[in-house]
Amino acid sequence: MSTTLSTHVLDATLGGPAVGVTVRLEDSTGAALATHRTDDDGRIGSFVADPLTEGTYRLVFDSGGFFSAQGREHFYPEVVVVFRVDGSGRGYHVPILLSPFAYTTYRGS
């Protein structure tokens, strides 16, 4: 069993996927491990080819770039979600629900 990582970004104000959001995966030191953009369904299915090892990671969502590209006012230039991989080998899905002035996240399945 390998430790995988995926995300899904939904635009709460438009009621659909947030297409083209740049998302960067960082390790606990802030070093970039991978950068991807959400697809037409607002998803990034897999961040890295190799399994993640136990530790703390960050997903940095470029929410400001997403909203600016659409000419929409926004408050958060980026959303940073810090999470822990426990070494169990299970997959991690970290979705966010995004609006120009709020966001929420949870551990998905």
N, C-alpha and C positions, 0 to 999 in steps of 0.2 A: 504494500500500500504506500503510495507516495503523497507527500504534502503538496497540494496544488492551491492556487490562489486565483480567484475570479472576482469580478465586480459587475454591478449593473447600476446605471445612473438614470434616474427618472426625473423629468422636469415637472414638478408639482403644479406649476402655474399653467402649463399648457396641457397637462394630462397625458404625457407620452414620453418616449425615450429621449434622453439628452444625447444627441448625435454629435460626435466629434469632440468630446471633452478629452483633453490630454490628462493622463493620469500617470504619475511617476511612483514607482516602488522604491523605497529607501530602506537601508538597514538601520540599526540603532545608532550608528555614527553619523547618519545623514548621507551616506554614500549612495548614489543612484545605482540601482540594480537593473532596472528596466523602465522604459517609457512606452506607453501605447495610447491610442485614441479609441474612444468608444465607437462601436459600429452603428449600423442603421437601426439596431434595436437597443442602443444605449449600453451595450455589453462589451466587456473584455473577457473572453473565455479562459485565457490562461496568460499569466504574466511571465513566467520563466519556464525554460525547458527542464531544468534540474529541480528536484524537490527542494522546498524550503527546509532549512534546518531549524532546530529549536532556537527561539530568540524573539526579540522585539523588532517590529517592522512598522513602517509608515506608508500609507497611501496618500499621496498629495494630488488632489483634484484641482485643476485649473478652472475653477468656477468663474473667476473674473474674465478670463479669456473667452470662455463660452458665452457669457452674457454680453460682453463688449462686442463680440463678432455679430451679435444680433441687434446691437444698438439699444440694449436694455440696461437700465440703471440697476446697480447691485451694491451690496454692502460687503460681502466676503470675497476678497480677491482670490483666496484659495481655501479649500477645506482639507484639513489634515486629520486623518484617522490613524491613530496609533493602536496596534493590536499585538497580541502575543501568540506565537506558534509554540505549542506545548510539546512537540516531539512525538505525538501519538500517531502521526502519519495520516491523519484524516484531512480532508479537503477544507479549505476556507473560502467562504463567499462573503464579501463585504460590500453590500449595496448601500447607496445613499439616495435619499429623496431630496431633491434640490429645488430651491426657489431663490429669487434674488435677495431675500432678506432672512432666510432660514434654511436649515438643513437638518436631516435626521439620518441616523445609521443604525444598523443592527447586525448581528451575526446571522447570516442567511444559511441556507442549506443547499 
